[in-house]
Amino acid sequence: MHGVFGKYLEVDLTKGSYEVKNLPEEILLKYLGGLGLATRLLFDYTDPHVDPLSEGNVLIVASGLLVGTGLPTASKTALTFKSPLTNGFGRSVAGAYLGVALKKAGFDALVIKGKSSRPVYLLIDDDKVEIRDATNLWGKDAIETQEILKNEHSGVNTCAIGYSGEMLSKIAGIDFEERQAARAGGGAVMGSKLLKAIAIKGTKEIPVASNEKLKEAIKKWNGKIIGSEVAKLDMAYGSGEFYEWVNKEIGVFPVKNWQQSYFEDSFKAHPDGKSHLDPYYWSPIYTEKLHPCPNCNKPCGRHIVIKEGKYAGLRVEGVEYELLYSLGGVLGIEDIEVTAKLNSICDRAGLDGISAGVTLAWAMEAYEKGLLTKEDTDGLDLRFGNGDAAVQAMEKLARREGKLGELLFNGVKEASQKLGKGSDKFALEVKGLEPPAYDVRGLKGMALAIAVSVRGACHLTGGIYAPELTGKFWRLSNVDRLSTNWKGYEVKTGEDFMTVYDTIGMCKFSRSLFWLEDEIREGIEAVTGVKFGVDWLMTIGERIYNLQKLFNIREGFGRKDDYLPYRVTHEPISNGVSKGHYVNEEELQKMLDEYYMARGWSKDGIPTKMHLKRLGLDKESEDYGAPI
């Protein structure tokens, strides 16, 4: 198979050594690259029940199959690890220039194992690999660290953790030149290995099957992107373009720790009826320049600059839709400048902005209910909407400072367990991972999706918010967001499709432009020389997803772990057009039964031996498969 180098780099930090290892053709054909290859390597490298923060855990980095080829929006690099937050399968994905550099250095993946005896960073320059001292970098924020490395090593691309990752926060992520692989605690895994950063320079040509076909595919893809309505909206307003629509027309934008689902206060606060979290308001005012991922010609990312006021001089990459929620609405904050400041704190500390914001929202509700006192909050008046208190609280969380920082440092599940007092009833999490910006009480297929996702409450595992919000997606049509019917098939289809996207490295914001039937197949063929049919690609996605599920089964996960937060199953939405809706326990169990059936799994949510063998997972079927 072309388009790959057929080898990966294994770095052992305990021994201070490295080894280049071959990848069999069979593995490449079955898992391709990106998330698929990273999943296979994680499963094979880790022992069951390994401590996520021990040297027995590994960090896998794998560029998507199409990354670095010039195909537009093929930008994503996948990371896998055992998650310290969920104790299960950990996955995070970023539009990373480092992924391009890794590929062009001649490696399809990077495996980091062991633990250094001192802070280090990894330097790769094509075939030259060095483990260098990083004592001078330890304690610096994630962005400053990368600036130092770029000044010291010309032409490298980088990633780094901040001080939250160094201190092993279970909600710490990894920064890739201001794009984040944030979710599930990968930053803590990196910190546990005393690995501060990675810097890579690659100059090799990717061995594609046909340069002519690749040029044709690039031209065709560009023709579909440039000038499209999708591109225009992404570039003008970013991923939050539909903020007002989700609030007013659908009513599923979580506010004040999911106590509301329409940010009514924000829209009514201004004479023009416009919320100041809406990119239609703030993007024209604050945008400095666009910030694309590799090979992206419709960038949704942007740098914004605040020129006046208490945050004058602040420059941050953002603010993405998810953070308009987690650092805005869910905190009851509608001041975009405060949200941008919180965004900056998280990026520099190396925190998952979704998890950090939702955890802080839980603390605000606990404070307003009298379960946390001012003594518990280190004197902060931690009410919803108090931007100054939110900024101070986030700084404490990021640095594990004071009573409040200690309480919130590892996410909402651990915080609610520490506090008790019934606070778990409003702790928003699934498998330990805090949920994204969609109130699933009004999107029942999305509710099932976050319940069953292998990494916890995740919107990108299946991307089910798209068909739920619009009523259609690819082969799905007539989707009723308030019905529980046919949700099992819907979620399975979305998960397999999105797994393919993460495996080939495609940006999910391109999925409405490129289905698997046409351009994607042509691009893969130009790069690999292999004619993959749609069903073949979907089977690859299904194989990879089942292996991720088996990772969790191996760790002791079962049906009991496919749950929804108490608020979702017991408290109806209180305002907006989705008022009164929720997902009761009976509905969830019905959807779980349908999902497991669609997946070919047992009633307990375990893949059957027969199904695993059909997917080519013969050994795993004998070790972990359900008999029927």
N, C-alpha and C positions, 0 to 999 in steps of 0.2 A: 504494500500500500504506500503510495506517495503522500507527500504533504507532512510527513513526520520524519524524525531522525532515528526512531526505533531504539531510543535509549533514554535513561533518566539518571539524574545525579542524586546519589545518597550521601548525605553529610552526617557524620557521627560526632556530635559535640562533646560527648564524654571522652572519646579517644582523640579528638582533634584531628580527625582524618576524613577522607572522602573516597568514594568509589563510583565509577561510571558503570551502570548496569544496563544490560540489553532488555528490550521489550519484545517478546515474541509476536510475530505477525497475528497469531490467533487472538491475543489480548487486544491488539490495536483494532482489529476488525470487530470485536465484540463490544469494545468500550470507547473507541475512537480517540478521545482526549478529554480535556477539560474536566467537568464533573464526573464523567464516566470513568476515566482513568484514575482520577483522584479517589473515587469511591472504592474501586478495586484495590488500589494500593493501601488505603486505610484499613480495609477489612483484613488484608493479608498481613499487614505490619503490626497490628495491635492484638494483644491477648484479651480475652474476655475479662471484664471487670477491672481493667487497668485503671489506676488513679489518674484522672485527666491532667493533674498537675504534677505528675511524676515523670521521670525520664523515660518511662515505658510508653508514654503517649508519643505520637508523631504529629508533625505538621506537614501536610502535603500541599504543594502548589502546582497547578497544572493549567497551562494555557489552553483555551478552547481550540478545537481542531482547525478552525478557519482564521484564527488570530495571527496577525502579521502578514497575511497574504495580500492585503490591499482591498479586500472585499469590504464595502462600507458597512459600518455598525457591527462588524465582527470584532468585538473589543473585549470580551469578558474572560477573566481568569478565575478559576475556582480554587478554593481552599477547603480542605477537609481535615478533621481532627475529632477526637472524642471531646465532646463539649463539657466543660466544667460547670456550666449553668444547668444543663438538662441531664447530664450523665449518659447521654445517648449520642446519636450521630450528629456531628457538628459540620455545618456547611456555611460558607460565606463566599460571595462572588463580588468582584469589583471590575470596573473598566480600567484596567491597569496597564500602563506602559511597561511596567516590569515584566508582565506576561509576554509582551512582544519581545523584549530583550532576552528572556529566558529561552524562548523558542529559537531566536536567532543566535544564541550561544550554542545551540545544537542539542538542547534537551527538551523532551516532551513533558517532563515533570521534574520536580524537586522534592525529595524526601528528607526531612530534617528529624533526626532522632537523638536521644541522649540528652545530656545536660552539661553545659559548660561549668567550669569551676570559677569563672569570672565573667563579667559582662563582655560580650563580643558582638561583632557584626560579620556577616558573610559577604565576601567580595568575589564576584565571578566576572571574569573578563574572557569570554569565549572558553577556551580549554583550561585557562588558569583559574584555580580555585584557592582562596585564602580565607582562613578564619582569623580575624583581626581583633585586637583589643578595643573595647568600647567603653572603657572606664570613664573617659572624658565626656561621653554621650549620655551616660546613665543619669537620670534625673531631669533630662531635657524633654521638652514636649515633642510630639511626633513630627510636627511640621519643621521646627527648628533643626531637629536631628537630620532630616533629609536635606535641608538646605546646606548644612555643614558637609555632608557626604558628597553632595553634588559639586560643591566648591573644591573638595579635595580630590575627587576622581572624575575627570572629564568624561562626559558622554554616558554616564550611568543613569539607569532608572532605579527607583528606590521604593522601599516600604519600611515602615517603622512603627513601633509602639510608643505610647506616651507614658506618663508616670502612673496612670491608672493600671495599665498592663504590667508595669514593673512591680506594682504592689499586689498583683494577681486578682484584680477585680474580675468577677465572673461575667461582668457585662462589658469587658474591654474588647475593643476591636483592633484592627490593623489599618493604618493609613497608607494609601498608595498615591502619593503626590496629590493629596486633597480629594481623592476618591477613596471610599472606605469599604473594606470587607469587615463589616461591623458586627454581624449578628453571631450569637451563640458562644462568645467568649474566647475566640481565637487569640486575642491579645494577651489573655492570661496564660494560654498555652505557650506562646512565644516568651512571655516574661518568666515563666517557670523554668525555661531552658536557659535563662540569662542571655537570650538573643535579642539584642536591641533593634537590629535593622538588617536589611538585605539590600545590596547594591549590585546591579548586573549591567554589563555591557555586552551586547551580542552583535556580530557583524556578518554572520553567515547567511547565505541565501537558503530560503526554505525550498526543499526539493519538490516542487509541485509537478503534477503529471503533465499539464499542458499549459504553457504560458499564453498561447493564443486563446484557448478557451477561457482562461482566467481573465484575460483582458476583455474578452467579450462579455463575461459575466459581470465584471466590475462596471463596464459601460451600461449594461442593462439595469443593474441595481441602482446606479447613480440616476439613471433616467426616471426610475420610479420614485426615488426619494426627493430629488431636487425639484422644488416648486410645488410639492404636494402640500395639502392642507395640514397633514400631520407634522411635516417639517416646519411649516410656518408657525404653528402654534407652539411646538417644542422650543423653537429658537426665540420666540417672543416672550413666552411666559413660563417655560419649564414644565416640570411634571405636575405642578399644582394648577395647571390651566383650568381644570374642571372643578375647582374648589367651590365656587358659588353653586354650581349645578348639583354637586353632591350634597351640599347643605340644604338648598331650597327645594330642589325638585325630587330628590331621593330621600333626604333626611337620614343619612347614615354617617355623618361626621361626628365622631365622639368628642364630647365636651365635658370638662370638669370630671375627669375620671369616669367617663361613660354614664354620668348621671343625666346628661342630655345628649341629643344626637343631631342638633341643629344649633349653630352658634348664634342664636337669636340676639343676644346682648350686643354682639359685635356688629351685626348688620344694622341694628337700631341705634347704635351709638353715634352714627354720622348722618348728617342731613341728606346726603346723596344715597343713603341706604347701602353703601358699599363697605364690606368688612375690610379692615386694613391688613388682614392676612391674605387677602386675595391678590395673586400676582398681577392681575389687571390694574391694581392700585400701585403696588410697590415696585414691580419690575422696571417700569419706565423711569422711576425716580432713582433707584439705587444701583441698577446694573452698570458695571464697569466694562466687562467684556465677557464673551462666552468662553466656556471651559470644556472643550470636547474630550471624550474618551478616545482611545486610539481608533483611527480610521472612521471617525464619526463626522458626517457632513450634515447632521441635523441636531446639533448639540442642545440638550435640555439644561446642562449644567452651566453655571455662570458665577463670576465673582461679583459680589455686591460690596459697595463701599458706603459707609455712613460718614457724612462730612460735617455734621453739626450735632450739638447736644452732648449728653453725658458719654455717649459711645463714639464720639467723633474720632475718625481715623481707623475705626474697625473695618477690616477687610476679610471677608470670609467666602468660601465656596458654598453656595446654597441660594435660597433655602428650598430644599426638595419638599414635595407634597407631604411625605411621611413626617417630616420635622415641623411643618406647619401645624400638624396635629400634636405630635409628642412634645414639642417645645413651645406650642402655642395653645391651640384649642383645648387640649386635654388638661392644661394647667389653668384654663380660664383667662389666658393672656391673649390679647388681640393687638398688641403693639409689636409690629414687625421688627423694630430695632431691638427690643428685648429678646425676641425669638432668635434673631441673628447673633446676639451676644451669647445666648445659651448654645447655639450651634457652634460658635467658635470655641467655647469652653470644652465641649465634647470632642471636637476635632483635635484640639491640641492635647487634651488629656488622653485621647485615644479611647473614648467611650462610645458605645452604641447609643446614638441619640434617641432611638425609639425606646430602648429599655430604660435608659436613664430618665427620660421624660415621664414615662408611664409610672416608674417607681416614685418619682417626686410627686406625681398627681395623687398616688395612693397616700403619701404622707400628708398632703394638703387636706384630703378628705378626713384622714384620721385626726388631724389638728382641729378641723372644723367640728368634728363630732365629739371633741374633748378627750379622745383617746391618746393624743400626744399633747403635752403641755409646752409652755415656752421654755421650761427647763430642758425638756427633751429635744427641742429644736434649737438649742443654744441661743435662746433669746429672740429668734426670728418669729415674726407675725406671719405664719405660713398659710395665709388664706389664698384661695383661688383668686387669680388676677393680680396678685401682689408681685409685680415684676422685679422690684429690688430684692425682695426676699427670695424669689426663685433663683436669681443670679447668685446670691450668696449661698443658698442651699446647694446649688449645682457645684460650686467650687468646693464645698465641704464634701459632697459625695465623691467628686473626682479625686480628692486627696485623702479621703478617709479621715477627715478632721472632725473632732468633737463628737458628741453623742449622736448627732444627726447623721454625720458622714459615716460613722460606724454602723448605724442602723441600715442605711440605704445602699451601702457600697456594693453589695452582691445581688442587687435586683429585688423585685417585689416579693417573690415567693419566700425568700429567706427573711426579708424584712417583716413580713406578716407573721411568719412563724416565731420570730423573736418577740414581736409586740404582743401577739395573741389578742385577747379581748374581742374576738369575733371579727378581727380586721381582715381575715382571709375571705370573708364574704364580699369584700369589694377590692380584693387583690386580683388584678387582671393578668392572667398567665395561663398557658397550656404547656405542660411538661417543663415548666419553669421559665419559658420564654414569653416575654411581654408581647401583646398583640399590636398589629399595625392599625392604620387609619381608616378602618371600615367597621362600623357598628354592625356586627353580623346578626344581630337580632332582626334586622331588616334585609338581610341577604342570606337566606337559609342555606344555600349551597356553599357560600363562603364560610358559614358556621361549621359545616361538615369539614371543609377544607382545613381550617385551622385546628380542628379537633384531631384529625388523622395525620397531619403533616409530620414527617419523621423528625423535623427539627423543632417542633413546637408551633406556637401561634404565628404562622408565617403566611404572608399574602403571595409570595413569589414561588413557593413550591408548586402550586397549581395554577396561579394566576386567575383564580375563579372569580375575582371581583369583576373581570371584564365581561363575561357572559351574564353575570348576575345584574350588573348595572345597565347593560345595553340590550340584553335579551338574546344575544347571539355571539358566537365565536367559532370560526372555522367550520367544523362539522356540526356544531350545536346551534339550534335555533329554537324559537318560542320558549325561551327560558323564563320562567316565572320566579322572581326573586323571593316571593312570599310563600311559595309552595315547597313542600318537602319531597315532591315526586321526582324521580329520575336523577336525584342528586348524586347517587353512587357512581353512575356511568359518567356524569358530567365531571365529577372531581377526578376520577381515574383518567379520563381523556386529557384533562388539563395538566395533570401531574406528568403523564408520559410525554406530552408535547413539550412542556417547559423543561423537562429533563433533557430532551434532545437539544433544545436551545442552549442550555447551560453546558452541554457537552461539546457542541460545535463553537461555542463562544459568542453566540448572537445576542445582541441587546434585545431585551423583551419589549422595549418600546418600539421595536420594528416589526412585531409580530402581526400587526394589522396590514402591513405592506407585503410581507413575505411569508406565505404559507409553505408547507413542506413539499407541495406537489410540483412547483415550477422552479422559481429562482433558487431556492435552497438546494434542491437536488442538483441543479446545474452547477452551482458553486462548489458543492462537495465533489462532484465528478471532476471538475476542472482541477481541483487541488489534489484529490486522492487517486484519480483514475478508475475509481470504482463506481458503478451505477447502482446506487442505493435506491430501492423503491420506498414509497411512503410507508407501507406496512413494515418493511424491514427497519426503517428508522424508528418507527413507533415501538417495535419489538425491542430495539436497543434501549430506548427510553424506559420501557417496562422492565427490562432486565436490570438496568442500573437502579431503578427505584426499588425493586424487590430486594436487591442486595443491601440497599440502605435500610430497608425495613428489617432485614435479617440481622444487621448490625445491632439494631435496637432489641430485637428478640433475644439475641445473644447476651444482651445486658440485663435481661429480665423484664423488658417491657411487654405489655399485653393490652387487651381491650380496656382494662381499667385506666390506661394512660391516654386513651383517646376520649378526652373529656372537654367540657367547656367551662369557663368561669361561672361561678355561682350567679353573678349579676346577669349573665346572658340567659340562664335557664330559669330564673326566678323573678326578675324585675322587668316589666315591659318598658319599652322606650317611652320617655315622658313627654316629648315635645316634637314638633315638626310633622312632616307628612307621613312618617312611619310610626307615629305615636300608637302605642298599644301593642306593638308586635314584640315577640320574643320567641325563643326556641325552648320549648319545655323538654323535660328529660325523655318523655315518651317519643317525641319527634326525633330527638338525637339518636335514640337507640334504633328506631326504624331506619334512619339514614345510614347508621353504621352497618346494619344488616345488609342493606342494599349495596353499600360500598364494598364490603368484604366479598359479597357474592360477585360483583363486577370484577373484582381483583382476582378471583380464584383463590381466596383465602378461607380459612375455617371461620366458624362463628366466633372464635376467640381472637380473630385478627391475625392468624399465623398463616403464611403462605403454605399451600399444600405441597407434598412431595411431587405429585404429578405435575402441578403447575410449574414448579421450579425446574424440573427436568425439561419441560417444554421450552423453557427459557435458556437452557444450556447451563444451568447451575446444578449439575449433577451431585458434586460433593456436598454442596450446601444443603441440597434436598435431603440427603441421608443424615446430616448432622443436626439440622434445625427444622426441617419441613414437618408440617402436620400430616398425619396418615390419611386424612380425608379432607 
